[in-house]
Every structure is written in structure tokens, then in C-alpha cells.
Amino acid sequence: MKKVFLASITLVLISIIFLFTLLTTIGIETNKFNKIISDKINKNNQVELELETIKFKFDINQISLFLETNNPKIFYREVIIPAKNIKVYIDFLSIIKSDTKIEKVILNLKEININQIKKLSKSLKPSNFTSFLNNNIKEGKLNTEIEIYVNKENSLNNFIARGSVTDVKGVIFKDLKLEDTKFSFFADKTDILIQNFFSQTQEIKIEDGDIKINLSPEIVIETNFKTLFNFKNGLKKYSTFTPDIDYINNIININGEQNNNLNLSFDKTYKLKNYSYSSNGKIFNAKLNFKTPIDNYLLKEQIKDISFSNTEVRTSFSPKKNSFDISGKYSLNESKPQKFEIENIFKNKISNVKVNLNYDNILELDLINYKKKKGDTSNIFLEFKKRKNSIEIYKFNIQEGINLIQLNGIKLENKKFVKLEKILVKTYENGKKNNDFIISYGKTIKINGDQFDAQNLPKIISNSGNNKFFSSLNKEIEIDLKTINAPLSEKLKNFRLIGTIKKGKFVKVSSKGEFGKNNFLDISLKNNDKNKKKYLEIYSDLTKPLLTEYSFFNGLSGGKLIYTSIFDDELSNSKLKIENFKVINAPGMVKLLSLADLGGLSDLAAGEGISFDILEINMEKSKETLKLNEILALGPSISVLMEGYQNPSITSIRGTLVPAKTLNKMISRIPVLGDIIIPKEIGEGLFGISFKMKGPPNQIKTTINPIRTITPRFIQKIVDKNKKTK
């Protein structure tokens, strides 16, 4: 009896082991559940399922029995879904009760290509996703396994999808094509996770990408990815995507890498609630070429190209704060690379910018005669805030060795000056200090210091034109400078000025300075509110420092200068008078004298000079034209009378030049008057020249004709001047 019992137990155990092995490997074929499973899955899910042979098997991992069939026919909204097999996990207690309940379905699909996916998408509601899928994706393959969990009513309770997408090709925009895109994914009802994302365009490669999408209760997207870019032919074809980026068409090549992080959150209506983007990386090399070179007031040479190398780039964007930081090395016009740093924090169209860079090319500031040689490195620091049409410069420094130019608290509105806190200047030329002054801006503009280099000031004034930069400036001004370096190595001592500026222009000035050796400079400007005219008077015991920028006065030496002008915004009437001066080494004058064959006068022009008693110029100036009503020069050796006009396109001057001997003879023949003015011993002879100078700039032609008749007008001018002298 005992042996029978042990044999029975052994047989049962062997049967169980056999059955267990059979269920976990081959399974037991049955068609008992075909109709039940098809009816349950088809119900309420818009899915039609056709099954052939079903195998009854055991899942060791989940310790559960399930039904499996291969190559089932699955139709979703009349579109066939290719499947390898399907596993159905059933509550077997429900089978006993004749109320079969499906707990889970595992669907292992065959590889699906993009055309099959597009067919499936037609059964979905129209959306941006389906539109993008059908219009932009050209190739691709999908491998996936889906676990479907159903509730008691056989409705979808949850799902898990896992798999991979490979060989995707598509068009994002007209000139942006995706190639070789691939990734793996995991998704359920609340989350989607994409890993190992790789893709590339012609110029951009994306590596090590991952995306996490939380679908409940609201949509949150988090992604990290690395980009490698190499634009060998510039970014011109992408300019339509970035119209607000200046100079994008000037980039001819750029390559580097970037690590990116993007977070997006949406509410239940898919409205963007919050976002953040950050990145950091390197630009290995980049170059910008400018079709039209960039001119700058400080830089002597035009900027034709800019290169960058080994440059760190850091960006951050969010509703609260946006920033862009870049640091590395730059080069202008292929010069030696220099270090630079730029930091930009911006929000609500307000940018706070800091720039710190080294610069070793030529740098010149004519206003103070500051010149930095090529090869000498200076540091430039700029900190400012920009909003719409307003710029506030907190600090602007240029420092090169012991040279320092520092500006603080500058504000510009619509490209016009509004305010300034302080300017400090201390510079050296050839080891000697040439600037040391401070400009402070309060109720009154005050300029105080030991030294100011004004050698280029006449050139700046003559080229200033109608500059509206300071048109918003209305202030009293006081200047107190111990020494001003004037042109031609002259020095003006103890210069003091008080004045009034309205709408950027002086309306009142009273100033005085000393050239030394009892020589002075006086400037006076008054404004008449009734006729809207200004009255300017300048007296100087030295002429050359005030006339260096006018080629007409080349070779002029000595003399005293008196200048008066009545002017408004449209027209000026001016008179310049210079007394007791000489013309030395004046090429134009020498040419006239030699052609006229006036004896030894040409020698005088090349030697000690030709002396003149007086020069008077009466002129009118409008916006475009300078009219020379009269230029009269009288001297013991020669006298000249001229008139003409000048505008941007042409210069036209005509005049008469006569030796003093000829004039004396003619005047002596005038009854009574001649006897009084000219002694009888003056020599005989009558000779002179008339001349014309006409032509466009730098192409003026001079014609000269000898004359034996001098106009009564010329003689009358000489008589009038002699009367005043007597």
C-alpha cells in the first residue's frame, strides 16, 4: 500500500513538472477562448481581432497563466496593424464563473514603416502632430511592444508601450532636413520617456538626447540633448528663421558644440504656463565678413571681418530671467587674437550688458588728441542698460598703461545725449602728459583740470556739420583749464569760460586765455532773442592756432586776428580781419607771382615772406554754399582783391593781383588825392594779373592773364583803406 501511495505521488509530481514545463515552453493549443477573447477586445475599443490557434501558457516572471497566439489579424478603425503575437492574461476564476475577464493584453508588433503609420494616422483626429507626420516625415521604422490593461468593463485602464524608432528622415523647414534619426521610448498613460535620441541635418548633429513627458495632471516636458554644429557655408539659408539676429548673413562659417536643457509646462488647455532653456558649450571657430566695412569713430581702420576662437557660450531663458554670456578670443581683420567677455541679462525688452575686452589695434580719439599705437594692448570695459530707444552707460573705461579715459552715468534717448555724471581723462603723448581734466555734470557743466590737448579741435569743429546728438542739452557751463595745448605747439594758459548751452548749442559765451608774452585770446558770444540771431566776436593776438584747418591760410605767419559773425540756423554773415602778417612758403601764391613775372617777389615768398598790412574777408554761408563777397589783402609788395563762391561740388574764385609799385603810380596820377597819398619819386610802369580758380574738389584749375588796366573798384578799395590808415 505504501509503495502504491509513493508511486502515485511520484506520478503526480512528474505530471505537474511535465505540465509546468509544457506550459512555460510550448504551451497547450486550444481554440476554446478564441471567440471570448475576440469579443472582449473588440467591445468598445474600435478594435477588431481575428485569432487562429491559441496556446495556453504560464508566465514564470509574473506567475500567471496567459493565452498566446502568433500572427493575429488586428484592425484598428479598418486599418490593419501588423503583429507578431499577442498575449492575453485572463482571470481564470472568472472562467469558472462563466464571466471571462481580461486583465492584460501584450501586443508585440512587427516592424512598421512610415507609410503604414500614416495610414493609421488618418483614423485619428486632425492635429498639428498628424499634419507634421503626413507632410514632413518621409521615411522611418517603428518597433514596439504594447501592454494594455483593461478594467471590468473592458475599457482601457492603462497601457505601457516600449520600443524604438529608427531610420527617420524628414523635412522640418524648407532648408532643414532630418536624417538618420533614431531613439528608444517607453510610455504609459501618464508619462512618455524617450532615450538615446540621435539625429542630424547637413550641419547639425544631435546626440545623447532624452525627453521626459509627464501627461498628468498637466503636461510637463523635460529634455536634455547635445548638439554639434559645423556651418561651413554660413547661416544665410537660416536667416528667415532668425530675422531679429543682426549680422546673421555675415557669418561665413561657424562650428562648435552645445549641451542643452529645455523644460516646458502646459495647462489642461495646452496653453504654455512656464518654460526654461539653458545651454553651455563652445564655439571652436567662427568668422564674420562684412560686405560694407564697419566704421567707428575711435578705430582708425575699418572693420572688414571678425573671427572668434575657443569661445565659451552660456545661455539661459525663462520668464523671470534671460541671459547670454560669451567669452573667449576674437580677432579684427585677421589680427592677433585678444581676450573678450560679454554678459547680457535681459527681460521685458531691457538688456543689461557688460563688455570686457583687450584691444591691440590703432585707437584714436581726435577730440583729446589720444593715439594708441598698433601692438599696444588696451583694456576696454563697458557696462550699460538698453531699453527701446534709451541707453544708459553706467561705466565706460579705456585703459592702456598709464593712460585712462573713464566715462560714468551717460544717458542717451533716441540717439541724443540726455545726461552725464562724470568724465575723467588722463593721457600721455611721448611720455609727457597731454590731458588731465574732469568733466562733471550737475546743475552746471564744469570742466576743470591741469591739461587739455586741443590740437585737433579746429579740425573737429570744421567737420562737425549739423550734429543733433546734443540737441537735448540745456545747461550752464564753466571751464577752468590751466593749460590748453593749441595747434602748432602753442599753449593757452589760464583759460576760463562761462556760458550757456540751449538745445545743444552755445547761446552765450565769455572766455579769456593767455598765449604768453602779452598775447591773449578773447571769445564772446551773445544771443538776441528778438531776431533769433547770435553775435560772435573772437580776438586773438596769434592767428595760426585758429586757422590751421583752412588751406587758404597755409603759409600765414604772425598778425592779430579779429573775427565777427552774425548768424542763425540758416545763414551767417561773417568778417575776418588779420593785421600785420606775412605769407611764407605758400605754393599757390608763388605760382601766381612767378607766372606774372613780377621780378623778385617770388623770392620773397620763399624767403622771409611777403608782408601784408591787412587781410579782410567778407563772406556769407548758407547750408550748402559759402559766398565770398570780398577778399582784400594789402601789403607793401603786393595787393590782392578776390571774390567767388564754394559748395560741395565746385569752387569758383576770380581776382586781381597787382604789385604795390603799380598801384602807387596809378593813385599818384589822381589829381590832388594822388599828391597827398603818394610821393612823386615813385617809379614808372603799369602791370598786374587777373586770375580765375574753378573746378570740383581736388580738380581746381587756375588761369592767369597779364593786365594793363586795373579796375576802378580795386583802386577805390586801396584809397579807402589808405584813408582809414591816415
CORFEN-V114922 format. One record per backbone hydrogen bond with DSSP energy under -1.0 kcal/mol. NH is the residue of the N-H (numbers start at 1). CO is the residue of the C=O. E is the energy in kcal/mol with one decimal. If there is no record, write none. Layout:
BEGIN
NH/CO/E
NH/CO/E
END
This chain:
BEGIN
5/1/-2.3
6/2/-2.3
7/3/-2.4
8/4/-2.4
9/5/-2.5
10/6/-2.5
11/7/-2.3
12/8/-2.6
13/9/-2.6
14/10/-2.6
15/11/-2.5
16/12/-2.8
17/13/-2.9
18/14/-2.7
19/15/-3.2
20/16/-3.2
21/17/-2.6
22/18/-2.8
23/19/-2.7
24/20/-2.0
25/21/-1.1
27/22/-4.0
28/56/-2.4
30/54/-3.3
37/33/-2.9
38/34/-2.4
39/35/-2.5
40/36/-2.4
41/37/-2.6
42/38/-2.6
43/39/-1.5
48/75/-2.7
50/73/-2.6
54/30/-1.3
55/68/-3.3
56/28/-3.8
57/66/-3.1
58/23/-2.0
59/64/-3.7
64/59/-1.7
66/57/-2.8
67/88/-3.0
68/55/-2.7
69/86/-2.1
71/84/-3.7
73/50/-2.3
75/48/-2.8
76/79/-3.1
77/46/-1.6
79/76/-1.4
81/74/-3.2
84/108/-3.1
85/108/-1.5
86/69/-2.5
87/106/-2.8
88/67/-3.5
89/104/-3.3
91/101/-2.6
92/90/-1.0
96/92/-1.6
97/93/-1.5
98/95/-1.6
99/94/-3.2
103/89/-2.9
104/89/-1.5
105/148/-2.8
106/87/-3.1
107/146/-4.0
108/85/-2.3
109/144/-1.9
110/82/-1.6
112/142/-2.8
114/140/-1.4
117/113/-1.8
118/114/-2.3
119/115/-1.7
120/116/-2.0
121/117/-2.2
123/120/-1.6
124/121/-1.5
131/127/-2.3
132/128/-2.5
133/129/-2.7
134/130/-2.3
135/131/-2.1
136/132/-2.4
138/169/-2.9
139/169/-2.0
141/166/-2.3
142/112/-2.8
143/164/-2.7
145/162/-2.8
146/107/-3.3
147/160/-3.6
148/105/-4.0
149/158/-3.1
151/155/-2.3
154/151/-2.0
157/149/-3.3
158/149/-1.8
160/147/-2.5
161/187/-3.4
162/145/-2.4
163/185/-1.9
164/143/-2.9
165/183/-3.1
166/141/-2.2
168/181/-2.2
169/139/-1.9
170/178/-1.7
171/136/-2.3
172/176/-2.7
173/176/-1.3
178/170/-2.5
179/200/-2.6
181/168/-2.1
182/198/-2.5
183/165/-2.2
184/195/-2.4
185/163/-2.4
186/193/-2.2
187/161/-2.9
188/191/-3.0
192/213/-2.5
193/186/-3.8
194/211/-3.3
195/184/-2.5
197/209/-2.8
198/182/-2.6
199/206/-1.9
200/179/-1.3
201/204/-3.6
205/228/-2.9
206/199/-3.8
207/226/-3.0
209/197/-2.1
210/224/-2.6
211/194/-2.6
212/222/-3.5
213/192/-3.3
214/220/-3.2
215/190/-4.4
220/214/-2.3
221/264/-3.5
222/212/-2.9
223/262/-2.6
224/210/-2.2
225/260/-1.9
226/207/-2.6
227/258/-3.3
228/205/-2.7
229/256/-2.5
230/203/-2.3
231/254/-3.3
232/230/-1.1
238/235/-1.7
239/236/-1.5
241/238/-1.4
245/242/-1.3
248/245/-1.1
250/247/-1.4
252/287/-2.4
253/287/-1.1
254/231/-1.4
255/285/-2.3
256/229/-2.4
257/282/-2.1
258/227/-2.8
259/280/-3.0
260/225/-3.2
261/278/-2.6
262/223/-2.6
263/276/-2.9
264/221/-2.8
265/274/-2.3
266/219/-3.2
267/271/-2.2
270/267/-2.0
273/265/-3.1
274/265/-1.5
276/263/-2.1
277/317/-2.6
278/261/-2.5
279/315/-2.2
280/259/-1.8
281/313/-1.9
282/257/-2.3
283/311/-3.1
284/255/-1.7
285/255/-1.4
286/308/-1.8
287/253/-2.2
288/306/-3.0
289/250/-2.7
290/304/-2.6
294/303/-2.3
303/294/-2.6
306/288/-2.1
307/331/-2.5
308/286/-2.7
309/329/-2.1
310/284/-1.4
311/283/-2.5
312/327/-3.3
313/281/-2.4
314/325/-3.1
315/279/-2.2
316/323/-2.4
317/277/-3.2
323/316/-3.3
324/344/-2.6
325/314/-3.4
326/342/-2.6
327/312/-2.2
328/340/-2.1
329/309/-1.7
330/338/-2.6
331/307/-2.0
333/305/-2.5
335/332/-1.2
338/330/-2.8
340/328/-2.0
341/356/-2.1
342/326/-2.9
343/354/-2.6
344/324/-2.3
345/352/-2.7
346/322/-2.5
347/350/-2.2
350/347/-1.6
351/386/-2.9
352/345/-3.1
353/384/-3.0
354/343/-2.6
355/382/-3.3
356/341/-2.7
357/380/-2.4
358/339/-2.4
359/378/-2.6
363/372/-1.7
364/298/-3.0
365/370/-2.7
368/365/-1.2
370/365/-2.2
372/363/-3.3
375/360/-4.0
376/373/-1.4
378/359/-2.9
379/399/-3.2
380/357/-3.1
381/397/-2.3
382/355/-2.8
383/395/-2.7
384/353/-2.4
385/392/-2.7
386/351/-2.8
387/390/-2.5
390/387/-3.3
391/412/-2.4
392/385/-3.1
393/410/-3.5
394/383/-1.6
395/383/-1.8
396/407/-2.3
397/381/-2.9
398/405/-2.5
399/379/-2.5
400/403/-2.1
403/400/-2.3
404/426/-2.8
405/398/-2.2
406/424/-3.0
407/396/-2.6
408/422/-2.7
409/394/-1.1
410/393/-2.4
411/419/-2.2
412/391/-3.0
413/416/-2.7
414/389/-2.8
416/413/-1.3
417/469/-3.9
418/411/-2.8
419/411/-1.3
421/408/-1.9
422/408/-1.7
423/439/-2.4
424/406/-3.0
425/437/-2.4
426/404/-2.7
427/435/-1.6
429/432/-3.4
432/429/-1.7
434/427/-2.0
435/427/-1.6
436/451/-2.7
437/425/-1.9
438/448/-2.9
439/423/-2.8
440/446/-2.6
441/421/-2.0
442/444/-1.2
445/476/-3.0
446/440/-2.5
447/478/-2.5
448/438/-2.3
449/480/-1.5
450/436/-1.8
451/436/-1.5
452/483/-1.5
454/485/-1.7
457/454/-1.2
460/456/-2.1
461/457/-2.6
462/458/-2.2
463/459/-1.1
467/465/-1.2
471/468/-1.7
473/470/-2.1
475/501/-1.5
477/499/-2.4
478/445/-3.0
479/497/-2.8
480/447/-3.0
481/495/-2.5
482/449/-1.9
484/492/-2.6
485/452/-2.7
486/484/-1.1
486/490/-2.2
490/487/-1.2
492/484/-3.1
493/514/-3.9
494/482/-2.5
495/481/-2.2
496/512/-2.2
497/479/-2.3
498/510/-2.0
499/477/-2.3
500/508/-2.3
501/475/-3.3
502/505/-2.8
504/473/-2.7
505/502/-1.7
507/500/-2.9
508/500/-1.3
509/525/-2.2
510/498/-2.0
511/523/-2.3
512/496/-2.0
513/521/-2.0
514/493/-2.5
515/519/-2.9
521/513/-2.3
522/539/-3.0
523/511/-1.7
524/537/-2.7
525/509/-2.6
526/535/-2.2
528/533/-3.1
532/528/-1.1
534/567/-2.9
535/526/-2.9
536/565/-2.7
537/524/-2.8
538/563/-2.7
539/522/-2.8
540/561/-2.4
541/520/-2.4
546/543/-1.3
550/547/-1.7
553/550/-1.9
554/551/-1.8
556/553/-2.2
557/582/-2.8
560/579/-1.5
561/540/-3.1
562/577/-2.9
563/538/-2.7
564/575/-2.4
565/536/-2.1
566/573/-2.5
567/534/-2.0
568/571/-2.0
572/621/-1.7
573/566/-2.8
574/619/-2.6
575/564/-2.9
576/617/-2.4
577/562/-3.0
578/615/-2.5
579/560/-2.1
580/613/-2.2
581/612/-1.7
582/557/-2.7
583/610/-2.1
584/555/-3.4
585/605/-3.0
590/586/-2.3
591/587/-2.0
592/588/-1.7
593/589/-2.3
594/590/-2.6
595/591/-2.1
596/592/-1.6
598/593/-1.4
601/598/-1.4
604/600/-1.3
605/601/-1.6
609/604/-2.2
610/583/-2.1
612/581/-3.0
613/634/-2.9
614/634/-1.6
615/578/-2.3
616/632/-2.7
617/576/-2.5
618/630/-2.7
619/574/-2.4
620/627/-2.6
621/572/-2.3
622/625/-2.8
626/646/-3.3
627/620/-3.6
628/644/-2.6
629/618/-1.1
629/627/-1.1
630/618/-1.7
631/642/-2.5
632/616/-2.7
633/640/-2.8
634/614/-2.3
639/658/-2.1
640/633/-2.7
641/656/-2.3
642/631/-2.6
643/654/-2.1
644/628/-2.1
645/652/-2.7
646/626/-2.1
647/650/-2.6
651/695/-2.3
652/645/-2.9
653/693/-2.9
654/643/-2.7
655/691/-2.4
656/641/-2.6
657/689/-2.9
658/639/-2.3
660/637/-1.5
663/659/-1.6
664/660/-2.6
665/661/-1.9
666/662/-2.2
667/663/-2.6
668/664/-2.1
670/667/-1.5
673/671/-3.6
674/670/-2.9
676/672/-1.6
677/673/-2.3
678/674/-2.3
682/679/-1.1
688/707/-1.4
689/657/-2.6
690/705/-3.0
691/655/-2.3
692/703/-2.3
693/653/-3.4
694/701/-2.2
695/651/-1.8
699/696/-2.2
701/694/-2.8
703/692/-2.4
705/690/-2.8
707/688/-2.6
715/711/-1.8
716/712/-2.8
717/713/-2.1
718/714/-2.0
719/715/-2.5
720/716/-2.7
721/717/-2.3
722/718/-2.5
723/719/-2.3
724/720/-2.0
725/721/-2.2
726/722/-2.7
END
